[in-house]
């Protein structure tokens, strides 16, 4: 995902008349579930919540990059 963000930012920054600088903190990966495979229903719920939080973080960063590049 991080490589995709870097490539998109580089390609989009080359378009247009003014150059855009994307802050480096927007290019860092968002953490998701890093634990072992969940074995219980509670563990599955924690893993799903962690993945959701990671997706929300990544979508927020994509929106911020889009705002910088506009």
PyMOL Python script that loads the backbone (N, CA, C, O; Angstrom):
from pymol import cmd

cmd.read_pdbstr("""\
ATOM      1  N   UNK A   1       0.827  -1.182   0.000  1.00  0.00           N
ATOM      2  CA  UNK A   1       0.000   0.000   0.000  1.00  0.00           C
ATOM      3  C   UNK A   1       0.877   1.253   0.000  1.00  0.00           C
ATOM      4  O   UNK A   1       0.576   2.232  -0.682  1.00  0.00           O
ATOM      5  N   UNK A   2       1.952   1.211   0.764  1.00  0.00           N
ATOM      6  CA  UNK A   2       2.833   2.381   0.843  1.00  0.00           C
ATOM      7  C   UNK A   2       3.461   2.667  -0.515  1.00  0.00           C
ATOM      8  O   UNK A   2       3.560   3.825  -0.921  1.00  0.00           O
ATOM      9  N   UNK A   3       3.883   1.627  -1.217  1.00  0.00           N
ATOM     10  CA  UNK A   3       4.488   1.812  -2.534  1.00  0.00           C
ATOM     11  C   UNK A   3       3.470   2.414  -3.496  1.00  0.00           C
ATOM     12  O   UNK A   3       3.819   3.266  -4.312  1.00  0.00           O
ATOM     13  N   UNK A   4       2.222   1.981  -3.407  1.00  0.00           N
ATOM     14  CA  UNK A   4       1.166   2.528  -4.247  1.00  0.00           C
ATOM     15  C   UNK A   4       0.996   4.019  -3.987  1.00  0.00           C
ATOM     16  O   UNK A   4       0.864   4.797  -4.931  1.00  0.00           O
ATOM     17  N   UNK A   5       0.998   4.432  -2.712  1.00  0.00           N
ATOM     18  CA  UNK A   5       0.859   5.840  -2.379  1.00  0.00           C
ATOM     19  C   UNK A   5       2.020   6.665  -2.924  1.00  0.00           C
ATOM     20  O   UNK A   5       1.814   7.763  -3.443  1.00  0.00           O
ATOM     21  N   UNK A   6       3.223   6.148  -2.809  1.00  0.00           N
ATOM     22  CA  UNK A   6       4.402   6.863  -3.285  1.00  0.00           C
ATOM     23  C   UNK A   6       4.351   7.026  -4.805  1.00  0.00           C
ATOM     24  O   UNK A   6       4.655   8.097  -5.330  1.00  0.00           O
ATOM     25  N   UNK A   7       3.964   5.956  -5.508  1.00  0.00           N
ATOM     26  CA  UNK A   7       3.906   6.023  -6.967  1.00  0.00           C
ATOM     27  C   UNK A   7       2.819   6.994  -7.408  1.00  0.00           C
ATOM     28  O   UNK A   7       3.040   7.812  -8.300  1.00  0.00           O
ATOM     29  N   UNK A   8       1.632   6.906  -6.780  1.00  0.00           N
ATOM     30  CA  UNK A   8       0.542   7.826  -7.151  1.00  0.00           C
ATOM     31  C   UNK A   8       0.927   9.277  -6.875  1.00  0.00           C
ATOM     32  O   UNK A   8       0.664  10.158  -7.694  1.00  0.00           O
ATOM     33  N   UNK A   9       1.539   9.520  -5.739  1.00  0.00           N
ATOM     34  CA  UNK A   9       1.934  10.890  -5.413  1.00  0.00           C
ATOM     35  C   UNK A   9       2.968  11.401  -6.413  1.00  0.00           C
ATOM     36  O   UNK A   9       2.907  12.558  -6.830  1.00  0.00           O
ATOM     37  N   UNK A  10       3.907  10.555  -6.797  1.00  0.00           N
ATOM     38  CA  UNK A  10       4.930  10.978  -7.753  1.00  0.00           C
ATOM     39  C   UNK A  10       4.334  11.246  -9.131  1.00  0.00           C
ATOM     40  O   UNK A  10       4.687  12.224  -9.790  1.00  0.00           O
ATOM     41  N   UNK A  11       3.430  10.373  -9.558  1.00  0.00           N
ATOM     42  CA  UNK A  11       2.819  10.567 -10.871  1.00  0.00           C
ATOM     43  C   UNK A  11       1.936  11.802 -10.903  1.00  0.00           C
ATOM     44  O   UNK A  11       1.981  12.578 -11.857  1.00  0.00           O
ATOM     45  N   UNK A  12       1.141  11.985  -9.871  1.00  0.00           N
ATOM     46  CA  UNK A  12       0.251  13.128  -9.843  1.00  0.00           C
ATOM     47  C   UNK A  12       0.992  14.441  -9.613  1.00  0.00           C
ATOM     48  O   UNK A  12       0.542  15.492 -10.070  1.00  0.00           O
ATOM     49  N   UNK A  13       2.107  14.395  -8.920  1.00  0.00           N
ATOM     50  CA  UNK A  13       2.882  15.610  -8.692  1.00  0.00           C
ATOM     51  C   UNK A  13       3.515  16.102  -9.985  1.00  0.00           C
ATOM     52  O   UNK A  13       3.789  17.294 -10.119  1.00  0.00           O
ATOM     53  N   UNK A  14       3.751  15.212 -10.934  1.00  0.00           N
ATOM     54  CA  UNK A  14       4.335  15.610 -12.202  1.00  0.00           C
ATOM     55  C   UNK A  14       3.345  16.280 -13.132  1.00  0.00           C
ATOM     56  O   UNK A  14       3.746  16.935 -14.094  1.00  0.00           O
ATOM     57  N   UNK A  15       2.058  16.127 -12.863  1.00  0.00           N
ATOM     58  CA  UNK A  15       1.023  16.753 -13.695  1.00  0.00           C
ATOM     59  C   UNK A  15       0.733  18.158 -13.186  1.00  0.00           C
ATOM     60  O   UNK A  15       0.666  18.384 -11.978  1.00  0.00           O
ATOM     61  N   UNK A  16       0.569  19.065 -14.074  1.00  0.00           N
ATOM     62  CA  UNK A  16       0.199  20.419 -13.670  1.00  0.00           C
ATOM     63  C   UNK A  16       1.385  21.360 -13.690  1.00  0.00           C
ATOM     64  O   UNK A  16       2.510  20.979 -14.013  1.00  0.00           O
ATOM     65  N   UNK A  17       1.095  22.603 -13.335  1.00  0.00           N
ATOM     66  CA  UNK A  17       2.115  23.639 -13.411  1.00  0.00           C
ATOM     67  C   UNK A  17       2.859  23.846 -12.106  1.00  0.00           C
ATOM     68  O   UNK A  17       4.033  24.217 -12.117  1.00  0.00           O
ATOM     69  N   UNK A  18       2.201  23.615 -10.990  1.00  0.00           N
ATOM     70  CA  UNK A  18       2.885  23.821  -9.713  1.00  0.00           C
ATOM     71  C   UNK A  18       3.247  22.468  -9.103  1.00  0.00           C
ATOM     72  O   UNK A  18       2.523  21.486  -9.266  1.00  0.00           O
ATOM     73  N   UNK A  19       4.337  22.434  -8.425  1.00  0.00           N
ATOM     74  CA  UNK A  19       4.756  21.176  -7.810  1.00  0.00           C
ATOM     75  C   UNK A  19       4.112  21.050  -6.425  1.00  0.00           C
ATOM     76  O   UNK A  19       3.922  22.043  -5.723  1.00  0.00           O
ATOM     77  N   UNK A  20       3.792  19.856  -6.060  1.00  0.00           N
ATOM     78  CA  UNK A  20       3.185  19.587  -4.758  1.00  0.00           C
ATOM     79  C   UNK A  20       4.141  18.739  -3.934  1.00  0.00           C
ATOM     80  O   UNK A  20       4.786  17.826  -4.449  1.00  0.00           O
ATOM     81  N   UNK A  21       4.221  19.051  -2.666  1.00  0.00           N
ATOM     82  CA  UNK A  21       5.056  18.281  -1.754  1.00  0.00           C
ATOM     83  C   UNK A  21       4.149  17.551  -0.773  1.00  0.00           C
ATOM     84  O   UNK A  21       3.385  18.170  -0.033  1.00  0.00           O
ATOM     85  N   UNK A  22       4.246  16.238  -0.781  1.00  0.00           N
ATOM     86  CA  UNK A  22       3.451  15.421   0.127  1.00  0.00           C
ATOM     87  C   UNK A  22       4.259  15.223   1.404  1.00  0.00           C
ATOM     88  O   UNK A  22       5.399  14.764   1.342  1.00  0.00           O
ATOM     89  N   UNK A  23       3.686  15.561   2.564  1.00  0.00           N
ATOM     90  CA  UNK A  23       4.410  15.364   3.822  1.00  0.00           C
ATOM     91  C   UNK A  23       4.748  13.887   4.043  1.00  0.00           C
ATOM     92  O   UNK A  23       3.937  13.017   3.728  1.00  0.00           O
ATOM     93  N   UNK A  24       5.916  13.601   4.570  1.00  0.00           N
ATOM     94  CA  UNK A  24       6.334  12.206   4.739  1.00  0.00           C
ATOM     95  C   UNK A  24       5.449  11.414   5.697  1.00  0.00           C
ATOM     96  O   UNK A  24       5.356  10.193   5.569  1.00  0.00           O
ATOM     97  N   UNK A  25       4.797  12.074   6.652  1.00  0.00           N
ATOM     98  CA  UNK A  25       3.951  11.318   7.577  1.00  0.00           C
ATOM     99  C   UNK A  25       2.722  10.740   6.888  1.00  0.00           C
ATOM    100  O   UNK A  25       2.107   9.810   7.409  1.00  0.00           O
ATOM    101  N   UNK A  26       2.352  11.279   5.718  1.00  0.00           N
ATOM    102  CA  UNK A  26       1.224  10.721   4.973  1.00  0.00           C
ATOM    103  C   UNK A  26       1.615   9.479   4.185  1.00  0.00           C
ATOM    104  O   UNK A  26       0.747   8.779   3.663  1.00  0.00           O
ATOM    105  N   UNK A  27       2.899   9.202   4.093  1.00  0.00           N
ATOM    106  CA  UNK A  27       3.370   8.047   3.335  1.00  0.00           C
ATOM    107  C   UNK A  27       3.746   6.865   4.224  1.00  0.00           C
ATOM    108  O   UNK A  27       4.230   5.847   3.730  1.00  0.00           O
ATOM    109  N   UNK A  28       3.526   6.993   5.525  1.00  0.00           N
ATOM    110  CA  UNK A  28       3.828   5.888   6.439  1.00  0.00           C
ATOM    111  C   UNK A  28       2.654   4.921   6.458  1.00  0.00           C
ATOM    112  O   UNK A  28       1.504   5.343   6.327  1.00  0.00           O
ATOM    113  N   UNK A  29       2.927   3.630   6.618  1.00  0.00           N
ATOM    114  CA  UNK A  29       1.834   2.654   6.625  1.00  0.00           C
ATOM    115  C   UNK A  29       0.984   2.760   7.895  1.00  0.00           C
ATOM    116  O   UNK A  29       1.471   3.143   8.958  1.00  0.00           O
ATOM    117  N   UNK A  30      -0.270   2.419   7.758  1.00  0.00           N
ATOM    118  CA  UNK A  30      -1.188   2.398   8.901  1.00  0.00           C
ATOM    119  C   UNK A  30      -1.199   0.988   9.490  1.00  0.00           C
ATOM    120  O   UNK A  30      -1.268   0.009   8.748  1.00  0.00           O
ATOM    121  N   UNK A  31      -1.132   0.879  10.810  1.00  0.00           N
ATOM    122  CA  UNK A  31      -1.116  -0.456  11.408  1.00  0.00           C
ATOM    123  C   UNK A  31      -2.487  -1.110  11.345  1.00  0.00           C
ATOM    124  O   UNK A  31      -3.513  -0.450  11.509  1.00  0.00           O
ATOM    125  N   UNK A  32      -2.492  -2.374  11.114  1.00  0.00           N
ATOM    126  CA  UNK A  32      -3.712  -3.178  11.140  1.00  0.00           C
ATOM    127  C   UNK A  32      -3.540  -4.255  12.200  1.00  0.00           C
ATOM    128  O   UNK A  32      -2.872  -4.028  13.208  1.00  0.00           O
ATOM    129  N   UNK A  33      -4.121  -5.402  11.991  1.00  0.00           N
ATOM    130  CA  UNK A  33      -3.980  -6.516  12.927  1.00  0.00           C
ATOM    131  C   UNK A  33      -2.617  -7.142  12.730  1.00  0.00           C
ATOM    132  O   UNK A  33      -2.292  -7.601  11.635  1.00  0.00           O
ATOM    133  N   UNK A  34      -1.818  -7.165  13.781  1.00  0.00           N
ATOM    134  CA  UNK A  34      -0.470  -7.727  13.703  1.00  0.00           C
ATOM    135  C   UNK A  34      -0.318  -8.992  14.517  1.00  0.00           C
ATOM    136  O   UNK A  34       0.751  -9.602  14.521  1.00  0.00           O
ATOM    137  N   UNK A  35      -1.367  -9.393  15.204  1.00  0.00           N
ATOM    138  CA  UNK A  35      -1.297 -10.572  16.067  1.00  0.00           C
ATOM    139  C   UNK A  35      -1.426 -11.866  15.283  1.00  0.00           C
ATOM    140  O   UNK A  35      -1.477 -11.889  14.053  1.00  0.00           O
ATOM    141  N   UNK A  36      -1.476 -12.935  16.054  1.00  0.00           N
ATOM    142  CA  UNK A  36      -1.642 -14.266  15.464  1.00  0.00           C
ATOM    143  C   UNK A  36      -3.077 -14.429  14.964  1.00  0.00           C
ATOM    144  O   UNK A  36      -3.944 -13.600  15.243  1.00  0.00           O
ATOM    145  N   UNK A  37      -3.305 -15.485  14.240  1.00  0.00           N
ATOM    146  CA  UNK A  37      -4.639 -15.781  13.729  1.00  0.00           C
ATOM    147  C   UNK A  37      -5.607 -15.951  14.895  1.00  0.00           C
ATOM    148  O   UNK A  37      -5.347 -16.743  15.801  1.00  0.00           O
ATOM    149  N   UNK A  38      -6.715 -15.223  14.884  1.00  0.00           N
ATOM    150  CA  UNK A  38      -7.652 -15.307  16.003  1.00  0.00           C
ATOM    151  C   UNK A  38      -8.266 -16.700  16.122  1.00  0.00           C
ATOM    152  O   UNK A  38      -8.663 -17.308  15.127  1.00  0.00           O
ATOM    153  N   UNK A  39      -8.338 -17.195  17.363  1.00  0.00           N
ATOM    154  CA  UNK A  39      -8.886 -18.526  17.602  1.00  0.00           C
ATOM    155  C   UNK A  39     -10.265 -18.454  18.257  1.00  0.00           C
ATOM    156  O   UNK A  39     -11.016 -19.428  18.218  1.00  0.00           O
ATOM    157  N   UNK A  40     -10.601 -17.332  18.849  1.00  0.00           N
ATOM    158  CA  UNK A  40     -11.882 -17.198  19.528  1.00  0.00           C
ATOM    159  C   UNK A  40     -12.697 -16.092  18.865  1.00  0.00           C
ATOM    160  O   UNK A  40     -12.186 -15.320  18.055  1.00  0.00           O
ATOM    161  N   UNK A  41     -13.965 -16.037  19.227  1.00  0.00           N
ATOM    162  CA  UNK A  41     -14.828 -14.996  18.680  1.00  0.00           C
ATOM    163  C   UNK A  41     -14.381 -13.611  19.149  1.00  0.00           C
ATOM    164  O   UNK A  41     -14.426 -12.652  18.380  1.00  0.00           O
ATOM    165  N   UNK A  42     -13.954 -13.506  20.394  1.00  0.00           N
ATOM    166  CA  UNK A  42     -13.443 -12.234  20.906  1.00  0.00           C
ATOM    167  C   UNK A  42     -12.193 -11.787  20.165  1.00  0.00           C
ATOM    168  O   UNK A  42     -12.035 -10.609  19.844  1.00  0.00           O
ATOM    169  N   UNK A  43     -11.306 -12.741  19.898  1.00  0.00           N
ATOM    170  CA  UNK A  43     -10.095 -12.433  19.143  1.00  0.00           C
ATOM    171  C   UNK A  43     -10.409 -11.991  17.729  1.00  0.00           C
ATOM    172  O   UNK A  43      -9.760 -11.095  17.189  1.00  0.00           O
ATOM    173  N   UNK A  44     -11.412 -12.626  17.130  1.00  0.00           N
ATOM    174  CA  UNK A  44     -11.824 -12.241  15.785  1.00  0.00           C
ATOM    175  C   UNK A  44     -12.390 -10.828  15.780  1.00  0.00           C
ATOM    176  O   UNK A  44     -12.132 -10.063  14.851  1.00  0.00           O
ATOM    177  N   UNK A  45     -13.149 -10.478  16.794  1.00  0.00           N
ATOM    178  CA  UNK A  45     -13.702  -9.130  16.879  1.00  0.00           C
ATOM    179  C   UNK A  45     -12.592  -8.087  17.067  1.00  0.00           C
ATOM    180  O   UNK A  45     -12.651  -7.012  16.470  1.00  0.00           O
ATOM    181  N   UNK A  46     -11.592  -8.392  17.882  1.00  0.00           N
ATOM    182  CA  UNK A  46     -10.465  -7.471  18.066  1.00  0.00           C
ATOM    183  C   UNK A  46      -9.682  -7.308  16.765  1.00  0.00           C
ATOM    184  O   UNK A  46      -9.268  -6.202  16.418  1.00  0.00           O
ATOM    185  N   UNK A  47      -9.483  -8.415  16.049  1.00  0.00           N
ATOM    186  CA  UNK A  47      -8.770  -8.352  14.773  1.00  0.00           C
ATOM    187  C   UNK A  47      -9.548  -7.534  13.753  1.00  0.00           C
ATOM    188  O   UNK A  47      -8.964  -6.738  13.017  1.00  0.00           O
ATOM    189  N   UNK A  48     -10.865  -7.725  13.704  1.00  0.00           N
ATOM    190  CA  UNK A  48     -11.690  -6.975  12.767  1.00  0.00           C
ATOM    191  C   UNK A  48     -11.678  -5.482  13.105  1.00  0.00           C
ATOM    192  O   UNK A  48     -11.632  -4.637  12.211  1.00  0.00           O
ATOM    193  N   UNK A  49     -11.719  -5.167  14.402  1.00  0.00           N
ATOM    194  CA  UNK A  49     -11.679  -3.758  14.811  1.00  0.00           C
ATOM    195  C   UNK A  49     -10.334  -3.126  14.457  1.00  0.00           C
ATOM    196  O   UNK A  49     -10.286  -1.970  14.035  1.00  0.00           O
ATOM    197  N   UNK A  50      -9.245  -3.873  14.624  1.00  0.00           N
ATOM    198  CA  UNK A  50      -7.918  -3.352  14.284  1.00  0.00           C
ATOM    199  C   UNK A  50      -7.790  -3.140  12.774  1.00  0.00           C
ATOM    200  O   UNK A  50      -7.221  -2.140  12.336  1.00  0.00           O
ATOM    201  N   UNK A  51      -8.311  -4.067  11.986  1.00  0.00           N
ATOM    202  CA  UNK A  51      -8.266  -3.903  10.529  1.00  0.00           C
ATOM    203  C   UNK A  51      -9.111  -2.723  10.080  1.00  0.00           C
ATOM    204  O   UNK A  51      -8.719  -1.987   9.175  1.00  0.00           O
ATOM    205  N   UNK A  52     -10.269  -2.535  10.707  1.00  0.00           N
ATOM    206  CA  UNK A  52     -11.127  -1.400  10.375  1.00  0.00           C
ATOM    207  C   UNK A  52     -10.416  -0.089  10.700  1.00  0.00           C
ATOM    208  O   UNK A  52     -10.460   0.857   9.913  1.00  0.00           O
ATOM    209  N   UNK A  53      -9.766  -0.035  11.853  1.00  0.00           N
ATOM    210  CA  UNK A  53      -9.035   1.174  12.232  1.00  0.00           C
ATOM    211  C   UNK A  53      -7.907   1.454  11.238  1.00  0.00           C
ATOM    212  O   UNK A  53      -7.655   2.610  10.896  1.00  0.00           O
ATOM    213  N   UNK A  54      -7.230   0.407  10.775  1.00  0.00           N
ATOM    214  CA  UNK A  54      -6.172   0.576   9.785  1.00  0.00           C
ATOM    215  C   UNK A  54      -6.704   1.087   8.459  1.00  0.00           C
ATOM    216  O   UNK A  54      -6.076   1.936   7.826  1.00  0.00           O
ATOM    217  N   UNK A  55      -7.859   0.580   8.029  1.00  0.00           N
ATOM    218  CA  UNK A  55      -8.463   1.049   6.779  1.00  0.00           C
ATOM    219  C   UNK A  55      -8.909   2.498   6.897  1.00  0.00           C
ATOM    220  O   UNK A  55      -8.733   3.280   5.962  1.00  0.00           O
ATOM    221  N   UNK A  56      -9.482   2.862   8.033  1.00  0.00           N
ATOM    222  CA  UNK A  56      -9.913   4.247   8.234  1.00  0.00           C
ATOM    223  C   UNK A  56      -8.702   5.178   8.201  1.00  0.00           C
ATOM    224  O   UNK A  56      -8.765   6.260   7.617  1.00  0.00           O
ATOM    225  N   UNK A  57      -7.605   4.762   8.823  1.00  0.00           N
ATOM    226  CA  UNK A  57      -6.373   5.545   8.814  1.00  0.00           C
ATOM    227  C   UNK A  57      -5.852   5.705   7.383  1.00  0.00           C
ATOM    228  O   UNK A  57      -5.486   6.808   6.978  1.00  0.00           O
ATOM    229  N   UNK A  58      -5.817   4.615   6.621  1.00  0.00           N
ATOM    230  CA  UNK A  58      -5.319   4.670   5.249  1.00  0.00           C
ATOM    231  C   UNK A  58      -6.202   5.542   4.373  1.00  0.00           C
ATOM    232  O   UNK A  58      -5.694   6.310   3.555  1.00  0.00           O
ATOM    233  N   UNK A  59      -7.518   5.436   4.530  1.00  0.00           N
ATOM    234  CA  UNK A  59      -8.422   6.277   3.738  1.00  0.00           C
ATOM    235  C   UNK A  59      -8.258   7.744   4.086  1.00  0.00           C
ATOM    236  O   UNK A  59      -8.339   8.597   3.203  1.00  0.00           O
ATOM    237  N   UNK A  60      -8.031   8.054   5.351  1.00  0.00           N
ATOM    238  CA  UNK A  60      -7.789   9.432   5.748  1.00  0.00           C
ATOM    239  C   UNK A  60      -6.516   9.979   5.136  1.00  0.00           C
ATOM    240  O   UNK A  60      -6.469  11.135   4.715  1.00  0.00           O
ATOM    241  N   UNK A  61      -5.486   9.154   5.086  1.00  0.00           N
ATOM    242  CA  UNK A  61      -4.232   9.589   4.482  1.00  0.00           C
ATOM    243  C   UNK A  61      -4.386   9.794   2.974  1.00  0.00           C
ATOM    244  O   UNK A  61      -3.825  10.734   2.413  1.00  0.00           O
ATOM    245  N   UNK A  62      -5.150   8.910   2.318  1.00  0.00           N
ATOM    246  CA  UNK A  62      -5.391   9.084   0.899  1.00  0.00           C
ATOM    247  C   UNK A  62      -6.153  10.378   0.623  1.00  0.00           C
ATOM    248  O   UNK A  62      -5.857  11.086  -0.339  1.00  0.00           O
ATOM    249  N   UNK A  63      -7.124  10.680   1.462  1.00  0.00           N
ATOM    250  CA  UNK A  63      -7.869  11.933   1.301  1.00  0.00           C
ATOM    251  C   UNK A  63      -6.957  13.140   1.519  1.00  0.00           C
ATOM    252  O   UNK A  63      -7.069  14.144   0.817  1.00  0.00           O
ATOM    253  N   UNK A  64      -6.066  13.035   2.486  1.00  0.00           N
ATOM    254  CA  UNK A  64      -5.134  14.145   2.744  1.00  0.00           C
ATOM    255  C   UNK A  64      -4.174  14.328   1.571  1.00  0.00           C
ATOM    256  O   UNK A  64      -3.875  15.459   1.188  1.00  0.00           O
ATOM    257  N   UNK A  65      -3.691  13.232   1.001  1.00  0.00           N
ATOM    258  CA  UNK A  65      -2.806  13.325  -0.166  1.00  0.00           C
ATOM    259  C   UNK A  65      -3.561  13.941  -1.342  1.00  0.00           C
ATOM    260  O   UNK A  65      -3.012  14.763  -2.077  1.00  0.00           O
ATOM    261  N   UNK A  66      -4.811  13.543  -1.516  1.00  0.00           N
ATOM    262  CA  UNK A  66      -5.624  14.124  -2.596  1.00  0.00           C
ATOM    263  C   UNK A  66      -5.799  15.627  -2.378  1.00  0.00           C
ATOM    264  O   UNK A  66      -5.761  16.402  -3.334  1.00  0.00           O
ATOM    265  N   UNK A  67      -5.988  16.033  -1.134  1.00  0.00           N
ATOM    266  CA  UNK A  67      -6.111  17.461  -0.833  1.00  0.00           C
ATOM    267  C   UNK A  67      -4.830  18.222  -1.103  1.00  0.00           C
ATOM    268  O   UNK A  67      -4.874  19.367  -1.553  1.00  0.00           O
ATOM    269  N   UNK A  68      -3.699  17.612  -0.839  1.00  0.00           N
ATOM    270  CA  UNK A  68      -2.403  18.262  -1.103  1.00  0.00           C
ATOM    271  C   UNK A  68      -2.185  18.400  -2.602  1.00  0.00           C
ATOM    272  O   UNK A  68      -1.650  19.408  -3.063  1.00  0.00           O
ATOM    273  N   UNK A  69      -2.594  17.398  -3.360  1.00  0.00           N
ATOM    274  CA  UNK A  69      -2.320  17.393  -4.790  1.00  0.00           C
ATOM    275  C   UNK A  69      -3.310  18.214  -5.606  1.00  0.00           C
ATOM    276  O   UNK A  69      -3.073  18.460  -6.789  1.00  0.00           O
ATOM    277  N   UNK A  70      -4.407  18.639  -5.004  1.00  0.00           N
ATOM    278  CA  UNK A  70      -5.388  19.450  -5.751  1.00  0.00           C
ATOM    279  C   UNK A  70      -4.923  20.881  -5.843  1.00  0.00           C
ATOM    280  O   UNK A  70      -5.609  21.717  -6.432  1.00  0.00           O
TER     281      UNK A  70
END
""", "prot")
cmd.dss("prot")
cmd.show_as("cartoon", "prot")
cmd.util.cbc("prot")
cmd.orient("prot")
